[in-house]
Amino acid sequence: MGDYGHDLVFGSFTTPASDDPDHTVGLAVLAEQVGLDLVTFQDHPYQPRFLDTWTLLSYVAARTSRVHLSANVTNLPLRPPAVLARSVASLDLLSGGRVELGLGAGAFWEAIEAMGGRRLTPGQGVRALEEAIDVIRQLWDADARGGVRVDGEFHRVVGAKRGPAPAHAVPIWLGAYKPRMLQLTGRRADGWLPSLGYLQPGDLAKGNEIIDVAARQAGRSPGDVRRLLNISGQFASAGHGPLHGPAEQWVRELADLALGDGISAFILGSDDPDDLRRFAGEVAPAVRELVAAERDRGTAPTRTPVTEPAAVVEPPARPRVTGGAFAVVPTPDDGRRLSDQRVWDESARPSGPAPDPTRTYTAHEQATGQHLVQVHDGLRGELAQIHDLIEQVAAGEIDAGAARSQINTMTMRQNRWTLGAYCESYCRIVTTHHTIEDQALFPRLRQADPRLRPVIDRLEQEHHVIHDVLEGVDRALVAYVGAPDGLAELRAAVDLLTDALLSHLSYEERELVEPLARLGVS
């Protein structure tokens, strides 16, 4: 138990409401725009107030380009596994490998029976689910010889042709709570997907133990099973209980779940756009940063290779540090500037003490500086994404003006809204990172080596300047939404942010990566 080492994933759990389909789809599009990794919908085919989940997933796949998609979880008693396998593989191929498969044994049996399904006991449901996994995986194994054959108690396939194979290795996640389902998860599944609201204190630890034992008995590693969790909560200015409080409280509690209970995917159940923005912009990056810092200290296992959503911007390749000479390479400032405006005098920046050329460093000592560079790489990648979004919006403006159709007008408005949400989230990411440095990292460096005080003072001053630049981005966003020619002002504001932030990050790395290793500050 503990941390299983998977990379962290953050997603949304949206109600597939049929009364306002545009809102339902819009939430999925927003989830992608603000940077979430996964969009999921519950699957209750007997519920007339809901859109059909697989139809909705197909529509959302066509409206998005990066985010992964899944039912949470698929209602197996009303989805024949052979047909389901081909549906999943087909959508995975059409979406470029972005579909995952959540499976459930079934619930609400009266409603299932009313739709023509068969009522099963809990034990029968587990056996039927295991047979379905056999059917699905055989159908996906398109290169194997012969047809699919599963002669089960509940599912029988006699020689069906295999294929198509999905575009990527689609994981199967099980919604499981009882011991038999948890044992099946350990034996056969790729992930455990419960909802926190249905769990009692200690249930995560107990479930992990059952899964781990079953996995080992089946000749698997417990790390082969990702641990996912549906969560819900409320953002508030003060704490009122678990996941009911400020973003900082959410960050601490989710980081504890990641490091203590092995949860590596947090899926927020909310239909509030502001909740998704705050979850993506304030909570997710800070949880990633805290968990990565703990793992870099050597308290967590090596990360398990998993299939993740493709990054929009790949960070630059970095050498892996080992013991010996200092090997963490600060990112150089290439001197390019996009704006004519200057927010500070770079020539007035102080420098810290020169490193001792004879000193050697362990890989553990260098890990914190390497982590700082990695965090900055994430900020650089997000900044590039903002520029790309602006260019997309610019192209959309031209097309909408030429076509003058209502559809293109709505697309233009959607682009404005999502760009605003994305920029707002990015501002929060930067602010969260700087807050962590100002309140924790910088005071410890000042105390450990007083010679660094001028550098730390300057970095803190630059944080305040960058905050003012971010305020300028906010003002430009308001102008852009309110005026047809506001894009030029927005471009200028983001160009100024780019100049200031990239310069600041390079300066900070130049001055701090070696002291972090030398002083043992993390």
Buried (B, 14 or more C-beta within 10 A) or exposed (E): BBBBBBBBBBBBBBBBBBEEEEEBBBBBBBBBBBBBBBBBBBBBBBBEEBBBBBEBBBBBBEEBEBBBBBBBBBBBBBBBBBEBBBBBBBBBBBBEBBBBBBBBBBEEBEBBEEEEBEEBEEEBBBBBBBBBBBBBBBBBEEEEEEEBEBEBEBBEBEEBEBBBBBBBEBBBBBBBEBEBBBBBBBBBBBBBBBBBEEBEEEBBEBBBBBBBBBBEEEEBEBBBBBBBBBBBBEBEEEBEEEBBBBBBBBBBBBBBBBBEBBBBBBBBBBBEBEBBBBBBBBBBBBBBBBBBBBBBEEEBEEBBEBBEBEEBEEBEEBEEBEEEEBBBBBBEBEEEBBBEEEBBEEEEBEEBEEBEEEEEBEBBBBBBBBBBBBBBBBBBBBBEBBBEBBEEBBEBBEEBEEEEEEEBEEBBEBBBBBBBBBBBBBBBBBBBBBEBBBEEBBEBBBEBBEEBBBBBEBBEEBBEEBEEBBEBBBEBBEBBBEEEEBBEBBBBBBBBBBBBBBBBBBBBBBBBBBBBBBBEBB
